[in-house]
């Protein structure tokens, strides 16, 4: 994902856009501290509710410090994960009460939803193999295959519920092919937003 965000940011900047790239959890000094806690393999016993609140704390600070100021300046914000990730991971993956998760996510994000979400979809087995090849895994990477399957199902369900906002990109192909698809989708979104204004 980080490679694709970098490629997309360069593409948008070349076309005259002001761009901010960021990530969740993280994006701020406070958020990066939370990220270290969330991804640390020593924190295997982290309660799912505590995990949810840590993600939301990171997002709230991130929104106030980075995202909203950038949007007010007319910049495009490219964020590696946002609210949909919390619904997929904590709602579907951890099987927390979906109504509570959605309410908390909406509150933390001030009901702000991205104009466009790109879902880089990959078979769970392929994704886990890529993590293994990378040689470095975090606490979430080490979850059971069933957890990752529930997360993927959750993301795909969200995409079916909001096909106008969430676009599925088949991510098993070469990074170059994935990047081409992403650029096309984003360019179409920007054109349609200009027409709508």
PyMOL commands that set and color helices and strands:
alter all, ss='L'
color gray80, all
select helices_A, chain A and resi 2-14+29-39+41-43+48-72+83-93+98-108+124-134+145-161+175-196
alter helices_A, ss='H'
color red, helices_A
select strands_A, chain A and resi 19-23+76-80+117-121+166-170
alter strands_A, ss='S'
color yellow, strands_A
deselect
rebuild
show_as cartoon
